[in-house]
Amino acid sequence: MIAHEIIADLTAWNAMLARHESVFASVTPGSNLGIVPQADATQRSGNMLVWGRAPQGGMRAELRAYVGYNQCGVDLLFVAEDQGLNAIYDVLAERPLEEMKAALRRGELCMFVTKRRDDLTEAGWDDLLETLGRAYMGLCR
Amino acid sequence: MTQTVGETRLRSLFAPTRWAGFDIKNHIKYGACCVSNYNERDGRISPRELARTKVIAGTGCGIITNQGAYPDPLGEGKAYFRQVALHDDRFLPEFETIAGYIHDAGGIAIQQILHAGRYGGIDLGYCIQPSIVPQTLPHFRPPREITKAQIRETIDQHAAAARRAIKAGFDGTEVTSFMGYLLATFNSKFTNQRTDEYGGTLENRGRFMCEMIDAIKQATPDHPLVVRLSGAELMDRWGGNSEDECFELMELAAQRGVDMISITVGWQEAPESSIGRDVAPGHWNYLARRAKHLLPNVPIAFGVRLPDPKMANGCVADGDFDFWEVCRPLLADPELMRKAAEARLEENRRCVGSLNCLSRVFRDLPYTCTMNPALGHEVEPEYAVTAAAVKKNIMVIGAGPAGMECAIAARKRGHTVTVFDKSDAIGGNFKSYATHDLANRDDLLSVVRHYEVMTRKLGIEVKLETEVNPKLMRSVLHQYDVAIIATGASIDRHLLPPAEQPGLLVDALDVAAGRVACGHRVVILGAGKIGLVLAESLKTKGHDVTIVEAGRSLGSDVQPSFKWRHTAWVEELQIPALTKTRATKVAAGGVTVVNDKDGERFIPADTVIGAVMRRGNQELFHELEWLIDELHGCGDAMVPRGLTQAIHDGYRLGVRI
C-alpha cells in the first residue's frame, strides 16, 4: 500500500492504540507523537499520523498537516520509509510495536525527539520508549 | 639511533618521519577520541586532568592531540559536563603545562578545538546547527538554526582559539567533524537543509569547513592544521552523506591546504556500531586506503577500531595511512607503545571495547576504563602501585579477574602472592562466559591471557585444582599473613522454581563451563547478561532457545552502551523472550510459566538453565575468620556485578594491602 493510504486508515490505528493502551497508560493529555512518510518529510508537506491522549481519556489517532520539523508540534516524530510503514501496517492487529522497534533497527524508521529526556518522561512516553528499545539514548558505540 | 627489538619488528610504525616541518619520532598520533569530563565546570583544566595528561604525554606517541576544547564563551559548543574551554586567555596556564608535558616527552603537541554543534549547549537549553533537525537522542538539546552572523562569529572563535593554543605552546591545532559535531552538521545533508550559500550542494555544505580552515590558517600561518572528517557517517539511510560525498569533502579540505586529515567513522546517533566490540578490528581500514589513494599527498591519520599495533604497522607499511591514530588502547594500557617497542606486547592490557570511556560522559560522569582502574586517578597517590612498607605473604582465593588483579598489584608492590583456584585454569567464571561471547570473544579472552602472562613474569605462584577450605587453612596455618576472598558468585538457587524432574534444571555456570550438555529445546530462566550470552551462544549452535524473564526488559544488568546489542541479537536470532513472566515449576519435560497477559502456560524443554540473579560466594569469610591475620574480599564475592567492577575492586585492594 502507499504510505498516504496507510496513515489515513484511522480505524485500524485507533483499534491498535486501544489494544496497546497499557503501553500508553502514562501518556498525559496534550502529549502526542507523529508518524510522517519519508517523502512528505523531505518535501515538508503532506499529512502526519498523530497519536495522542484524547481529552476524554483514551489514546486517539488523527491526521494533521505536516509542514516540517519546526512546526510538527509533537513530542516524538517518526519518519517512515514506505517499506517500514508497510511492515508495521501489515502486523497492525498483531505486534505493531515490535515491528516499529525492528523498523528502527533496520533504519526504515527514524525517531526524532523534540523534547528533552526529562520532559518525555513527564509526558509519559517511557513505556513506549522502553518497548521500542530506545530507553537509553545518548551514546557512542 | 639504534632501534629496539620491538621497534625493528614494527619498523614502519616506529620509523621517524617528518610532518609539517617537524621531526616526528614515529608514525603514531594520540587521538583526542575521548573527553575526560575531569575538569572544572567553567572549562578550566583541573589537577586531575593535568595528571592524566602527563600520562598521555608519556605514552610515546610522536604526535599527541590534547582533548577537544570548546571555543565559545556562551558554551554553545560545549558538549560535555566538564569539558575544557579555550575561549579566554585565563585558561592558558594549564594549556601551557600540557604543551610542556608533551614537548618534554618528545612529542608534537596538537590542540583540538571542538564545537559540538548538535551535541552542544550542555549548560544551555538549546544547541545550534545549520538547520532545525530535531535530535534523535534525547540526551541532547533542542536545536536552533545558526544565523549567518553566528557562522562568522563561530569561525572567528575557532581562529581565536587556535591562536590561543599556539600562544600556549602547542605546535598545531585540529578541528573535528567527528560523530555529529558542528562541522559535521554543516557537511552532512542530514542536518544541513539550508537554502543559502551554506546549504544545498556539497560545495555549499562544505563552505563552512573551508572558511574555517582559511580562518585558522590565517590566524596561525606557521602551524599545521588537522581536520577530522567522516569516512562514513553511517547516517546515509536517514538522509546523511554517502561515503562518496564524505570523500568529496575530504578533497575540498585538501584543496584548502589542511596539513593532515584524520578519518573518523559514524555519528553518535548512527543506527549501527562503529567502534564497539562487535565490530571486527580492521573493519574500517578500507576507508583509510581509499583516502590515501584519493589524496596521496595529504597525510592521513586513522585508527577507528584498529587496536592492534601489529595491524597498524602493516597498514603504515602498505601505505594505507601515514599515522596510526590511537586513543582507547592507550587508555587501557598507557604502556602499550613502550611494550611494543620492547617486544613485550604479550604483556599488553588490551582495550576490550566496553566503552566506559564514552558512554559515561553521556551521564555527565568522568570517563573510566574497564582495563585500567587507575585511569582518572593519576592525581591520587592511593591509586599508584608503590612499594609496600611491610612485605606480606598473601593468598588470593579465586583466579578470576578480581583475584588476579589483586594478585598482580600486590606482587608488583613486593608482596609474595599465591593464587588458589579450585578449577584447572586462570580466569574464573569470567573465562567460561567469555567463550560464549558473540561480539568478540578474543577481546575478552585476552584479559585471561594477560593474567597468565603476568603471573609468569611476576613470579606469582598459582595453585590450580586446589579448593581452599578450613582444613587446607589449618594445614598452612601461619604461612600466610593475608587471605583475599575473590571467589566470585553463583546463581541464587533460592530464586529458581522447584525442580521435580532430576537433571532438567541446570546451573548457567555449568553450561558456560561445558560441564553440562544441553538438549535441543532449552529454556533459560533469567535475561541478565549471563542468560543472554548463553541464549545467543546456544541459538547459534542450533538449539531451540526460549528466554523467560520476570522483569519487564532484557539485559537489566548489561551496561547501557551494550544493552541494545543484546536485544538486537535476540531479535536477529529470533529467540522468543517472555518478559514479565515468572517460572513456577520445572517438571515433566518443561517449565510452567505465568504472566498477567496469558496466564499459565507450559513450555516443553530438554534443558532448563537457571540464569537468575547471582549471590556472592561468601562462605569463606566466616570459615577463615579465626585462621588468618588479615581477611579481605573483592569482586563478585562481595556484590555480583561484572568485569569492570571485579578488575577495579581487585586492583584497589591490591594497591592497599
Interface residues (C-beta under 8 A of the other chain):
Chain A: T42 Y69 N70 L77 V79 K101 A102 L104 R105 G107 C110 M111 F112 V113 T114 K115 R116 R117 L120 E130 G133 A135 Y136 M137 G138 L139 C140 R141
Chain B: I132 V133 P134 Q135 T136 L137 P138 H139 F140 R141 P142 M179 R237 W238 G239 G266 Q268 P271 S273 S274 I275 G276 L355 L358 S359 F362 R552 S553 P560 S561 F562 K563 W564 R565 T567 A568 E571
